[in-house]
Amino acid sequence: MTTPPTRQRKITLSRQNSQHIAFALITLAALAVIIPIFFIVGYIVYEGASAISWEFLTEFPYNGMKSGGLLPAIVGTLWLTLGTAIIAVPIGIGAAIYLSEYAKDNALTRAIRIAIINLAGIPSVVFGLFGMGLFVIFLNFGTSILAGSLTLGIMTLPVIISTAEEALRAVPQSFRLVSVSLGGTRWQTIRRVVLPQALPGIITGVILGLERAAGETAPILFTVAAFFLPRLPTSIFDQTMALPYHLFVISTQVPGMPIHIQYGTALVLLVFVLSMNLLATLIRRHYRQQRFW
Amino acid sequence: MTDKLEDKQKPSISWLEFFIERAIQASGISAIVLVVLIFLFLIQEGIPAFFEVPLSSLFAARWYPIEDYFGLLPLIMGSLIVTLGAAIVSLPLGLATAIFIAEIAPAWVRDILKPFVEVLAGIPSVVIGFIGMLVFAPMMRVALNIPTGLTAFTGILLLAWMALPTIVSVAEDVLDAVPVTYRDAGLALGMTRWQVIWRIVLPDGRSGVLMALMLGVGRTIGETMTVMMVTGNAARIPTGIGDLFMPVRTMTATIAAEMGEVAQGSAHYHVLFAVGLTLFVITFIVNIAAASVVFRQVKRAERMLS
């Protein structure tokens, strides 16, 4: 009479224990993923903060880049981000509209989807190779902002297409039906009803795509990046310095580089990129709360 | 959009609308054009390598381009060891983090954690390489008592960590998609929450988890700047487990490090494009495989509904 209850309790206990152990391990693993993020960001801020000054952001580097500031690299990255946006945003949103509003479920649409998945998976350095072969050499743009922006733009396309399509698809079908029933054409419906509703989601996707482009090094290695250039670019056919490449150069190619300048450069790049990330998160959160459907 | 509406619209379309709709169509097709263009370009510049360099040399063990040794084996092995290693490390970590976020953590912790994983996705690879080189590699050197911290193992750990945002977010979606009724059934039978996760949720989502892993691997194999900065870049064929703690050189790092210095049209130039072509083909296969998992899943869901 006494044995069955004890046995039962034992089983319950071990099941509970295995849950405790499993949850503890999982929590540990999650911490192992999350804590290094804090560590890396915190460490760069801690080590790099001493380098940050007005001069660091607004002066040209001199003395073999060991003194002075980051101005040409910051300006270059701004140019490249803008160029990427000009290339990738219209085509990306156009493709998203096509997939969400026009495409039928046929072989062509499936081919487009497979192409987008693959475009997203191509290694960034292969984009660099392609950009160099096509834009720099074949089309003879030279290593230039134009060639770099085109390369980065193509790389950013799949991110923008997939996030924008998701945003467009989230707009309820009833919205479209109302517009069409009032006599709106298909484009009028898209232009005045669907796009405005999907805009916050599209903007979020665009920012996330540009954020990635701004931090990329491999695609600009052979298409635009200059090792050291003591002037600002004046046209889209100029080379330019850029923050990610500059960080790579001063941390691996220049011996005797003061350590606080290296961390300062990493900090500026990180702030630039993560503030875009923050902006995207805020926009998404803001509009998700306002949305009434 | 529904086909019923389409036919009635056609007569009233103005020329402006006609133009805009053609532009939208063209953008839609652009992705196909670009992928084909990239592929053709890599073929055009990469295939000559197979004629300029004897095949026996291409599949030899020595990569030393200055003296015309173009053995690709060490590069392929280097990429393979780093990618496989990163996959082995990141799958359990990524899955555990996804389970933690989707199943265990309370809602407010989840709301904090998800943006942080996105922050990780946003850190540029050159910054992770920089920290890896300056902080992590010296730590590894001291901890493991090896001559240099710039090793395959260091690269594996950093790449695994970088692949996590992809694995976590895809795996989390997969876990979220497992129907609540399945869980309720398990709980009603007296299973603990952990048993429900382990015996019901994970088996149901296994193909999605596989897809998450493949997408993560796709990102890892193409990673360039971090591996170039932390793996030491010595082109040698790994022979044993001890080689994990020696420098390696990956395909991506080789292209990035050498392309800037080669003469256009030289054998070395064509070989580097051939390496790029190889990478393109590998990621193409991995991504098609991952995508087919998704398509299959959708089909299964459709079957269940009908």
Interface residues (C-beta under 8 A of the other chain):
Chain A: R15 Q16 S18 Q19 A22 F23 L25 I26 T27 A29 A30 A32 V33 I34 P36 I37 I40 V41 Y43 I44 P90 I91 G92 I93 G94 A95 I97 Y98 L99 E101 Y102 A103 K104 L108 A111 I112 R113 I114 A115 I116 I117 N118 L119 A120 G121 I122 P123 S124 V125 V126 F127 G128 L129 F130 M132 G133 L134 I137 I154 L157 P158 I161 R176 V180 T185 R186 W187 Q188 L208 E211 R212 A214 G215 E216 T217 A218 L221 F222 P244 Y245 L247 F248 S251 T252 I259 Q262 A266 L269 L270 V273 L274 M276 N277 T281
Chain B: M1 D3 L5 E6 Q9 S12 I13 E17 I20 E21 A23 I24 Q25 A26 S27 G28 I29 S30 A31 I32 L34 V35 L37 I38 F41 L42 E45 P92 L93 G94 A96 T97 I99 F100 I101 I104 A105 L113 P115 F116 V117 E118 V119 L120 G122 I123 P124 S125 V126 V127 I128 G129 F130 I131 M133 L134 V135 W161 L164 V168 T192 R193 W194 Q195 I197 W198 L215 G218 R219 I221 G222 E223 T224 M225 M229 T252 I255 A256 M259 G260 Q264 L272 F273 G276 L279 F280 T283 F284 V286 N287 I288 A290 A291
